[in-house]
Amino acid sequence: MSIFDGKRLTNETFKLDIERMRRGWYSDKYFTNINAMLNTLAAEGYLYSGKHHNLPRGISPENIAVGDIEVEMQWFTRRVGTTVVVGVDKALAMLRHCTGYFDENGKFVDTSDKLEVWAVHDGTTVTSDGNPLRVQPVLKVRGRYRDFALLETPTLGILTRASRVATNVYETLSAAGGKPVLFFPARFDLHEVQAADGYAYNIAVQRFNHDFAQTLGPFVSTDAQGDWWGGAGGGTVAHAAIASFLGDTAEAMLAFSRVLPPSIPRIALVDFNNDCVRDSLLVLDALFDRYRAWIDAGNETEAAKYKLYGVRLDTSGSLRDQSVPPLGDPALDLGVTPRLVFNVRQALDSAWERWSLPPHWQERARNYCRSVKIVVSGGFNPEKIRKFEKLGVPADIYAVGSHLFNNNGHTVTDFTADVVRVKVHGQWVDMAKVGRKPLDNPNLERVW
């Protein structure tokens, strides 16, 4: 599964569309064209007959069967800086199940066992300064090119997307300084990508924990995002649910707390009415009242249903929350701002002082209020998170969505693959295009 357990995922997890992948359904057309050409040349017994080759002096160009040429190909990313590599196991599954050719009877001949394959584990990091002559390959394959030419497109695709998501998550976790980051981008792309994206997020969390001696857990929003690693989606109340309760956030949370098992954290979404302080206090008052009643009745199991875990602030970037006095600067007034979070924290911490409580409940009520966490969401990215952390904003959890798919500027994580050697007369010869060369990575290990 990754460097963290030393295991690799197989196609039992990925469930590849093997038949169509073997036929080039997912391949750029120029790969299907070159595949068809090489297969035809191999059947014809064609031998190289050109005059302008790049073979080193002393190596004869004669009797070279181009159709059956064996190559060494390497895969690497061009993202500058450090990249958390994910997608290797799925790329290996593609090579394992889709390397080969169709014979004259239309039967697929599997030649994957003829390949030599080296790969890093998911979760490995590579660094780059942008110079392709100094990259660190994450996958290296030697074998007859026509047998795996069709796989360049899909292998690059999974490496690019999964590594981009993982690296964006890792950078966001680093900005948050060890605070949890909820994975909320499912709504920003096709549902078919959720499993790979959730896996990339989980690997990034493990990488962060490994690098910074942390124990953060993964928090995904859909079950599909946990499919490849055994996780499950989590979440509480959406705006639509509050609308169903006529805009009454407190009543919605009371119903949620009564009906759903206590294992689901009670996190109230408190911006529906654009007054986060008011609705946070209404929810807090309502849930604490039920909590106290059940404790006094001696039923701690039922009381646990009314333990408010947190409130989530999700104010639109076009609105100023009613609890935030206007300063005339959109950056200071609109959306989830530092001032809004401070206002909510102060209100939560002192809420118990308004309650009429017997002496033996006062400390418990104080702890109930001060243990409520603040989750912030809506337009968060590493830059905004670093600003919050620098200012000491009392946000406990960051929920991040579209930024984790960002593919612009420094987040572009495009992978590419190059043939860098060919096998001629039993000898491996450098044959990279100008600007490329065979490279190594100490984390590559022989797979098969």
QUIJOLIN-V219724 format. One record per pair of residues at least 6 apart in sequence whose C-alpha atoms are under 8 Angstrom apart, sorted by the first residue. I is the first residue (numbers start at 1). J is the second residue. If there is no record, write none. Layout:
# QUIJOLIN-V219724
((I,J) (I,J))
This chain:
# QUIJOLIN-V219724
((1,7) (1,8) (1,9) (1,89) (1,121) (1,122) (2,8) (2,121) (2,122) (2,123) (2,124) (2,203) (3,121) (3,122) (3,123) (3,124) (4,123) (4,206) (6,121) (8,89) (8,121) (9,89) (9,90) (10,89) (10,90) (10,93) (11,90) (11,93) (13,228) (14,90) (14,228) (16,94) (18,94) (18,97) (18,98) (20,26) (21,27) (21,98) (21,150) (21,151) (22,98) (22,99) (22,100) (22,101) (22,150) (23,150) (24,32) (24,150) (24,151) (26,153) (26,154) (27,150) (27,151) (27,152) (27,153) (27,154) (28,150) (28,153) (31,149) (31,150) (31,152) (32,149) (32,150) (34,146) (34,149) (35,146) (35,147) (35,149) (35,150) (37,67) (38,66) (38,67) (38,68) (38,146) (39,67) (39,146) (40,67) (41,66) (41,67) (42,65) (42,66) (42,67) (42,68) (43,67) (45,65) (45,67) (46,65) (46,66) (46,67) (47,62) (47,63) (47,64) (47,65) (47,66) (48,61) (48,62) (48,63) (48,64) (48,65) (48,66) (49,61) (49,62) (53,61) (54,431) (55,61) (55,429) (55,431) (56,429) (64,424) (64,425) (67,146) (68,144) (68,145) (68,146) (69,144) (69,145) (69,146) (69,422) (69,423) (69,424) (70,142) (70,143) (70,144) (70,145) (70,422) (70,423) (71,141) (71,142) (71,143) (71,144) (71,145) (71,419) (71,420) (71,421) (71,422) (71,423) (72,140) (72,141) (72,142) (72,143) (72,419) (72,420) (72,421) (72,422) (73,140) (73,141) (73,142) (73,417) (73,418) (73,419) (73,420) (73,421) (74,137) (74,138) (74,139) (74,140) (74,141) (74,417) (74,418) (74,419) (74,420) (74,438) (75,137) (75,138) (75,139) (75,140) (75,156) (75,415) (75,416) (75,417) (75,418) (76,135) (76,136) (76,137) (76,138) (76,139) (76,415) (76,416) (76,417) (77,135) (77,137) (77,160) (77,413) (77,414) (77,415) (77,416) (78,128) (78,130) (78,132) (78,135) (78,413) (78,414) (78,415) (78,416) (79,128) (79,130) (79,410) (79,411) (79,412) (79,413) (79,414) (80,127) (80,128) (80,129) (80,130) (80,410) (81,127) (81,128) (81,129) (82,125) (82,126) (82,127) (82,128) (82,167) (83,125) (83,126) (83,127) (83,163) (83,164) (83,167) (83,413) (84,123) (84,124) (84,125) (84,126) (84,163) (84,164) (84,166) (84,167) (84,170) (84,204) (84,207) (85,121) (85,122) (85,123) (85,124) (85,125) (85,126) (85,138) (85,159) (85,162) (85,163) (85,166) (85,167) (86,121) (86,122) (86,123) (86,124) (86,159) (86,162) (86,163) (86,166) (86,200) (86,203) (87,122) (87,158) (87,159) (87,160) (87,162) (87,163) (87,196) (87,200) (88,119) (88,120) (88,121) (88,122) (88,138) (88,139) (88,158) (88,159) (89,121) (89,122) (90,155) (90,158) (91,154) (91,155) (91,156) (91,158) (91,159) (94,151) (94,155) (95,112) (95,148) (95,151) (96,112) (96,113) (97,110) (97,112) (98,110) (98,112) (98,148) (98,151) (99,110) (99,111) (99,112) (99,147) (99,148) (99,151) (100,108) (100,109) (100,110) (100,111) (100,112) (100,146) (100,147) (100,148) (101,108) (101,109) (101,110) (101,111) (101,146) (101,147) (102,108) (102,109) (103,109) (111,147) (113,448) (114,143) (115,141) (115,142) (115,143) (115,144) (115,448) (116,141) (116,142) (116,143) (116,446) (116,447) (116,448) (117,139) (117,140) (117,141) (117,142) (117,446) (117,447) (117,448) (118,139) (118,140) (118,141) (118,444) (118,445) (118,446) (118,447) (118,448) (119,138) (119,139) (119,140) (119,443) (119,444) (119,445) (119,446) (119,447) (120,138) (120,139) (120,443) (120,444) (120,445) (122,203) (123,203) (123,204) (123,206) (123,207) (124,443) (126,136) (127,135) (127,136) (128,134) (128,135) (128,136) (129,135) (132,435) (132,436) (133,435) (133,436) (133,437) (133,439) (134,439) (135,439) (136,439) (136,440) (136,441) (137,439) (137,440) (137,441) (137,444) (138,441) (138,444) (139,444) (152,417) (156,415) (156,416) (156,417) (157,415) (159,415) (160,413) (160,414) (160,415) (161,197) (161,413) (162,196) (162,197) (162,200) (163,200) (163,413) (164,405) (164,406) (164,407) (164,411) (164,412) (164,413) (165,197) (165,200) (165,201) (165,404) (165,405) (165,406) (166,197) (166,200) (166,201) (166,202) (166,203) (166,204) (167,204) (168,403) (168,404) (168,405) (168,406) (168,411) (169,201) (169,204) (169,205) (169,404) (170,204) (170,205) (170,207) (170,208) (171,382) (172,181) (172,381) (172,382) (172,385) (173,179) (173,180) (173,181) (173,205) (173,208) (174,208) (175,382) (175,383) (175,385) (175,386) (175,389) (176,382) (176,385) (176,386) (176,389) (176,398) (177,389) (178,214) (178,216) (179,216) (179,396) (179,397) (179,398) (180,216) (180,217) (180,396) (180,397) (180,398) (181,219) (181,397) (181,398) (181,399) (181,400) (182,218) (182,219) (182,220) (182,221) (182,397) (182,398) (182,399) (182,400) (183,198) (183,201) (183,219) (183,220) (183,221) (183,399) (183,400) (183,401) (184,220) (184,221) (184,399) (184,400) (184,401) (184,402) (185,400) (185,401) (185,402) (185,403) (185,404) (185,405) (186,194) (186,221) (186,222) (186,401) (188,401) (188,402) (194,224) (194,225) (195,224) (195,225) (195,226) (195,227) (195,228) (196,225) (196,228) (197,225) (198,220) (198,224) (198,225) (198,226) (198,227) (199,225) (199,226) (199,227) (199,228) (199,229) (201,218) (202,218) (205,216) (205,217) (205,218) (208,214) (209,215) (209,216) (219,233) (219,234) (220,226) (220,231) (220,232) (220,233) (220,234) (221,232) (221,233) (221,234) (221,235) (222,232) (222,233) (222,234) (223,231) (223,232) (223,233) (224,232) (224,233) (225,231) (225,232) (225,233) (226,232) (226,233) (234,264) (235,264) (235,265) (235,267) (236,264) (236,265) (236,266) (236,267) (236,268) (237,252) (237,253) (237,256) (237,267) (237,268) (237,269) (238,269) (239,269) (239,272) (241,252) (242,248) (242,249) (242,252) (242,272) (245,251) (245,252) (247,272) (247,273) (249,268) (249,269) (249,270) (249,272) (249,279) (249,282) (249,283) (250,279) (250,282) (250,283) (250,286) (251,283) (253,266) (253,268) (253,283) (253,287) (254,286) (254,287) (254,306) (257,266) (257,305) (257,306) (258,305) (258,306) (260,305) (261,305) (262,304) (262,305) (265,308) (265,309) (265,310) (266,306) (266,307) (266,308) (266,309) (266,310) (267,308) (267,309) (267,310) (267,311) (267,312) (268,280) (268,283) (268,308) (268,310) (268,311) (268,312) (269,311) (269,312) (269,313) (269,314) (270,276) (270,277) (270,279) (270,280) (270,311) (270,312) (270,313) (270,314) (271,279) (271,312) (271,313) (271,314) (271,315) (273,279) (274,315) (274,319) (274,320) (274,321) (274,322) (275,321) (275,322) (275,323) (276,313) (276,321) (276,322) (276,323) (276,344) (277,323) (277,343) (277,344) (277,347) (280,311) (280,344) (280,348) (281,347) (281,348) (281,351) (284,308) (284,348) (284,369) (287,306) (287,307) (287,308) (288,306) (288,307) (288,308) (288,368) (290,303) (290,306) (291,303) (291,304) (291,305) (291,306) (291,307) (292,303) (293,303) (294,300) (294,302) (294,303) (295,303) (307,368) (308,368) (308,372) (309,371) (309,372) (309,373) (310,372) (310,373) (310,374) (310,375) (311,372) (311,373) (311,374) (311,375) (312,374) (312,375) (312,376) (312,377) (313,336) (313,341) (313,374) (313,375) (313,376) (313,377) (314,335) (314,336) (314,376) (314,377) (314,378) (315,321) (315,334) (315,335) (315,336) (315,378) (316,334) (316,335) (316,336) (316,378) (317,334) (317,335) (317,336) (317,378) (317,379) (318,334) (318,335) (319,333) (319,334) (319,335) (320,326) (320,333) (320,334) (320,335) (321,333) (321,334) (321,335) (321,340) (323,340) (323,343) (324,333) (324,339) (324,340) (324,343) (325,333) (326,333) (327,333) (331,337) (332,338) (332,339) (335,378) (336,376) (336,377) (336,378) (338,388) (338,391) (338,393) (341,374) (341,393) (341,394) (341,395) (342,393) (342,394) (345,374) (345,394) (348,369) (348,370) (348,372) (349,366) (349,369) (349,370) (350,366) (350,369) (351,369) (352,362) (352,365) (352,366) (352,369) (353,366) (373,395) (373,396) (373,397) (374,394) (374,395) (374,396) (374,397) (375,395) (375,396) (375,397) (375,398) (375,399) (376,395) (376,397) (376,398) (376,399) (377,398) (377,399) (377,400) (378,399) (378,400) (378,401) (379,400) (379,401) (379,402) (379,403) (380,398) (380,399) (380,400) (380,401) (380,403) (381,400) (381,403) (385,398) (388,395) (406,412) (407,413) (418,432) (418,436) (419,431) (419,432) (420,430) (420,431) (420,432) (420,433) (420,436) (420,437) (420,438) (421,428) (421,429) (421,430) (421,431) (421,432) (421,438) (422,428) (422,429) (422,430) (422,431) (423,429) (430,437) (430,438) (432,438))
